[in-house]
Amino acid sequence: MTPGATPRRTVADKLAAARERLDRPGPQRAAELAADGAYLVDTRPGWQRVEEGAIPGALLIERNHLEWRLDPASDARIPEAVDHDVRWIVLCSEGYSSSLAAASLQDLGLHRATDLDGGFRAWAAAGLPVEPGRDGPSDATRPPAARSAH
């Protein structure tokens, strides 16, 4: 390596480092945590939700909006982002990008953020509830001023 050059890390290195600090629940435990008040956050793009399905009640926040919507200090936060103690369980299709996303949330001080081990596919394989997925933005993805009143 050239003197003064930054050591190179692979995405596998970054994933391993992220997972070292996450308590990653499997599908059954994630369902129990959600029943106790944790929020499941689906970060998959719409096309994947359409192809694979969705978890009923999960918040739909695509990956590029995640930090802004869950940071309680953000002007673009969702109503559920009340403080840094909220338990967020992020999921993607197989549990790779969600590990990186959960680590990013922890970097913001959301110390209870984690991800679903195995992602949506593990949830579905465990026989837990799924529904047809849909494309398009959810209210959680829209900026606060564009959200519908419920």
C-alpha positions as CSV (number, residue, x, y, z in Angstrom):
1,M,0.0,0.0,0.0
2,T,1.2,3.5,-0.8
3,P,2.2,5.5,2.3
4,G,-0.7,7.7,3.4
5,A,-3.2,5.7,1.4
6,T,-6.4,4.7,3.1
7,P,-6.7,0.9,3.7
8,R,-9.3,-0.7,1.4
9,R,-12.3,-2.4,2.9
10,T,-14.7,-4.6,1.0
11,V,-18.4,-4.6,1.3
12,A,-18.1,-7.9,3.1
13,D,-15.8,-6.3,5.7
14,K,-18.3,-3.5,6.2
15,L,-21.2,-6.0,6.5
16,A,-19.3,-8.1,9.1
17,A,-18.5,-4.9,11.1
18,A,-22.2,-3.9,11.0
19,R,-23.4,-7.2,12.1
20,E,-21.0,-7.4,15.0
21,R,-23.0,-4.7,16.7
22,L,-26.5,-5.8,15.8
23,D,-28.8,-8.2,17.7
24,R,-30.4,-9.6,14.6
25,P,-33.7,-11.3,15.4
26,G,-35.0,-14.1,13.2
27,P,-38.5,-14.0,11.8
28,Q,-40.3,-15.4,14.9
29,R,-38.5,-13.2,17.3
30,A,-39.0,-10.1,15.1
31,A,-42.8,-10.9,15.0
32,E,-42.8,-11.1,18.8
33,L,-40.9,-7.8,19.1
34,A,-43.3,-6.1,16.6
35,A,-46.2,-7.4,18.7
36,D,-44.5,-5.7,21.7
37,G,-44.2,-2.3,19.9
38,A,-41.1,-2.5,17.7
39,Y,-41.6,-1.2,14.2
40,L,-40.8,-3.3,11.1
41,V,-39.4,-1.1,8.4
42,D,-39.4,-2.5,4.9
43,T,-36.7,-0.8,2.8
44,R,-37.1,-2.7,-0.4
45,P,-37.9,-0.9,-3.6
46,G,-41.4,-1.2,-4.9
47,W,-40.6,-3.6,-7.6
48,Q,-39.3,-6.1,-5.0
49,R,-42.4,-5.7,-2.9
50,V,-44.5,-6.4,-5.9
51,E,-42.5,-9.5,-6.8
52,E,-42.1,-10.9,-3.3
53,G,-45.0,-9.6,-1.2
54,A,-45.1,-7.5,1.9
55,I,-45.5,-7.8,5.7
56,P,-48.8,-6.5,6.9
57,G,-48.3,-3.4,9.1
58,A,-44.7,-2.9,8.2
59,L,-43.7,0.7,7.5
60,L,-42.5,1.2,3.9
61,I,-39.5,3.4,3.8
62,E,-37.2,2.8,0.8
63,R,-33.5,2.8,1.7
64,N,-32.7,6.3,0.3
65,H,-35.1,7.9,2.7
66,L,-34.5,5.9,5.9
67,E,-32.2,8.1,8.0
68,W,-34.2,11.2,7.3
69,R,-37.5,9.5,8.3
70,L,-36.3,7.8,11.4
71,D,-34.0,10.4,13.0
72,P,-36.1,12.1,15.7
73,A,-34.0,15.3,15.1
74,S,-34.9,15.4,11.3
75,D,-37.5,17.8,10.0
76,A,-38.5,15.0,7.6
77,R,-39.1,12.4,10.3
78,I,-42.2,10.2,10.5
79,P,-44.6,10.6,13.5
80,E,-43.3,7.3,15.0
81,A,-39.7,8.6,15.3
82,V,-40.3,10.2,18.7
83,D,-36.9,9.6,20.3
84,H,-33.7,7.6,20.1
85,D,-35.2,4.7,22.1
86,V,-37.6,3.5,19.5
87,R,-37.0,-0.1,18.4
88,W,-36.6,-0.3,14.6
89,I,-36.3,-3.6,12.8
90,V,-35.2,-2.9,9.3
91,L,-35.7,-5.5,6.5
92,C,-34.8,-6.0,2.9
93,S,-35.1,-9.0,0.8
94,E,-32.5,-11.3,2.3
95,G,-30.9,-9.3,5.2
96,Y,-27.8,-7.8,3.6
97,S,-28.6,-4.2,2.8
98,S,-30.7,-4.0,5.9
99,S,-27.7,-4.8,8.1
100,L,-25.9,-1.8,6.7
101,A,-29.0,0.3,7.1
102,A,-29.5,-0.7,10.7
103,A,-25.8,0.1,11.5
104,S,-26.3,3.5,9.9
105,L,-29.3,4.1,12.1
106,Q,-27.2,3.2,15.1
107,D,-24.6,5.7,14.0
108,L,-27.4,8.3,14.4
109,G,-27.9,7.3,18.0
110,L,-30.9,5.0,17.3
111,H,-29.3,2.4,19.6
112,R,-32.2,-0.1,19.4
113,A,-32.1,-0.3,15.6
114,T,-31.4,-3.7,14.1
115,D,-32.4,-5.8,11.1
116,L,-34.3,-9.0,10.4
117,D,-32.0,-11.9,10.0
118,G,-32.7,-13.4,6.5
119,G,-35.0,-10.5,5.5
120,F,-38.4,-10.8,4.0
121,R,-37.7,-14.1,2.4
122,A,-36.9,-15.7,5.8
123,W,-40.1,-14.1,7.2
124,A,-42.2,-15.6,4.4
125,A,-40.4,-19.0,4.6
126,A,-41.2,-19.1,8.3
127,G,-44.9,-19.0,7.4
128,L,-45.5,-15.6,9.0
129,P,-48.2,-13.3,7.5
130,V,-47.6,-11.8,4.1
131,E,-49.8,-9.9,1.7
132,P,-49.4,-8.8,-1.9
133,G,-46.8,-6.1,-2.3
134,R,-47.4,-2.7,-3.9
135,D,-45.2,-0.3,-5.7
136,G,-45.2,3.5,-5.2
137,P,-44.4,5.7,-2.3
138,S,-45.9,5.2,1.2
139,D,-46.8,8.0,3.4
140,A,-43.6,7.3,5.4
141,T,-41.6,7.9,2.3
142,R,-43.3,11.2,1.3
143,P,-42.0,14.4,2.8
144,P,-44.1,15.5,5.8
145,A,-46.0,18.2,3.9
146,A,-47.1,15.7,1.3
147,R,-48.4,13.0,3.7
148,S,-52.1,12.3,3.7
149,A,-54.1,13.0,6.9
150,H,-55.3,9.8,8.6
